[in-house]
């Protein structure tokens, strides 16, 4: 047994593992994705078509944007299990608000703008509540967000009366370009995804805040002694994630124009899986946004390939996804 | 809480109360048998409203309670909603011990897990009607009321085959892998066997979910250049399918057949708002209403229900759509 791997993960400061480590880290998911792309192309010639790739990237946008926020939370040593329910509740509330404003006779475009702002605000507030409960309330993040997971979805079910909350048609028309329009041939959600990921990478790697997040996840006590305002930094990671969920939701609502109790089901696991497959350790300390983005794309490519082919029994879809996740995680481990 | 000095008395009272309750419980079945003929204390155990269909189940159960309690003086209906099989089993015990029901209408959360608990309830002399999701042992029930899953697959297949003139390409979306979904798919395939020129290109699971249906349909559209009709097999999934077709700007699809008669789709059908939506098949959560009504009225007269009652799944078209439109229902 080589002595190094035993304790380095937890105690080594993030700087120590950057140089050579992170570059190798990125290889697992990239390699996995490359293999999948080759497999997809061999299995179906339409897989590599521009339209299909855009479909895949657009549907990745929701989970991808949330995963970028989740990446910060996980690097800081936290977790958020509520993001799927949160997205669903935000979607429901935004639709209710927009319908109410629409009935007042406001301009549809203005209503949509207000709704989008409300989505971000609501996300930030939910994130703030999480952050305060975790830092000031000193409750485990797992417990806090397990609680809100139930709370958010129950309120959505209550607001929707167990059915669906649907956006008025006029508003739906005004809102739909946010999902369906394209800029230079690339759909809007993909642009937003790229922007969020770039900004996330910048914040994580090039700002003091980003370094504090990594330091806290690596060793919270040491960070405290180094005069890092641990509580404030932690609260901010949850607010950041909340805003990301709000952003994903404001892209999601125009797609189908409705929210129901099945909206966003299991998104939390997909987002966490994207972060972990992307090479971030679940116990925190270090991770990368690039890896997270690749991880998110990888997960949706799997289901896309399964939909485009029919070699594997449909009963086994979930198994294929599970196998790929484990294999990619295994590739990571070997290179650490 | 209780002050220490006053402790002995309440404790003794509590003991006495427990003993009395136990005695009452032991007597309960006998007492029930002696209850005045025609008094029905009906318990209803259903899943909680977590998606459109169960939302409808809860709504229709409450409608039944409202209407039946108004028309029948000696009927009491108690409704319990459960979020999982374990909770539902606990509620069954409560219904028997606390609510003292003498009739039960249950929409089992899961078939296998609820069979034993229901058997126990029946063993205590309660009349049991099981709805939709059956039990693994039918001796645990007195009556079974369900929607017609075979017709749910057969009706759309017949309609699509006729609409296409017996020739064309069809894709299907399936629900969640369950026996109920298999029954529907088998019925669909059985009809299509009679039309060798109709090609079922593929059938994938979209979990009765709009988002999943959107993705599955996008991928079908990438994969197949010519699709004539889509069997979406559920109205929620049909919503996602239509959006995906619109986004891809495809005009080859002439027909999208949903299912279950959700109010939004029935409205679209009534208004003729979308040429691709021409028909639907009923599978309304209203069958819980029917089951409660049938059970209550039979028991009030001291009658039994036939062992199996199938609420037919029928074709809904523009002509009869108004009979299937319930604007107040959440589904």
Contacts between the chains, C-beta under 8 A, distances in Angstrom:
chain1	res1	chain2	res2	distance
A	44	B	223	6.7
A	46	B	222	5.1
A	46	B	223	6.1
A	49	B	222	6.9
A	51	B	222	6.5
A	51	B	248	7.8
A	52	B	219	7.8
A	52	B	222	4.7
A	55	B	218	4.9
A	55	B	219	7.5
A	55	B	222	6.9
A	59	B	215	5.8
A	59	B	218	7.7
A	157	B	48	7.9
A	157	B	49	5.7
A	157	B	50	6.3
A	157	B	55	7.6
A	160	B	55	7.3
A	160	B	330	7.1
A	161	B	49	7.4
A	161	B	55	6.1
A	161	B	59	7.3
A	161	B	330	4.1
A	162	B	49	2.8
A	162	B	50	7.4
A	162	B	51	7.5
A	162	B	52	7.0
A	162	B	54	6.4
A	162	B	55	2.1
A	162	B	56	7.2
A	162	B	58	5.8
A	162	B	59	7.0
A	162	B	330	5.0
A	162	B	331	7.7
A	163	B	52	5.0
A	163	B	55	4.6
A	163	B	56	7.1
A	163	B	329	7.8
A	163	B	330	3.1
A	163	B	331	5.4
A	164	B	52	5.8
A	164	B	236	7.7
A	164	B	264	7.7
A	164	B	330	7.9
A	166	B	264	7.0
A	180	B	247	5.8
A	255	B	211	7.9
A	255	B	214	6.9
A	255	B	243	6.7
A	256	B	210	5.2
A	256	B	211	7.1
A	256	B	214	6.7
A	256	B	239	6.2
A	256	B	240	6.3
A	256	B	243	5.8
A	258	B	210	7.3
A	258	B	239	7.3
A	260	B	51	6.4
A	260	B	52	5.9
A	260	B	210	7.3
A	260	B	236	7.4
A	261	B	49	7.3
A	261	B	50	5.1
A	261	B	51	5.1
A	261	B	52	7.8
A	261	B	55	7.5
A	262	B	50	7.8
A	262	B	51	4.9
A	262	B	52	8.0
A	262	B	208	7.9
A	262	B	209	5.2
A	262	B	210	7.6
A	262	B	211	7.9
A	262	B	236	7.9
A	263	B	211	7.2
A	265	B	209	7.5
A	303	B	215	7.1
A	304	B	215	7.8
A	304	B	219	6.1
A	307	B	204	6.1
A	307	B	215	7.0
A	307	B	216	5.7
A	307	B	219	3.6
A	307	B	220	7.5
A	307	B	223	7.8
A	308	B	219	5.5
A	308	B	222	6.6
A	308	B	223	5.4
A	310	B	202	5.6
A	314	B	174	7.6
A	314	B	177	7.5
A	314	B	203	7.8
A	314	B	204	5.9
A	314	B	205	5.5
A	315	B	177	5.8
A	317	B	205	7.1
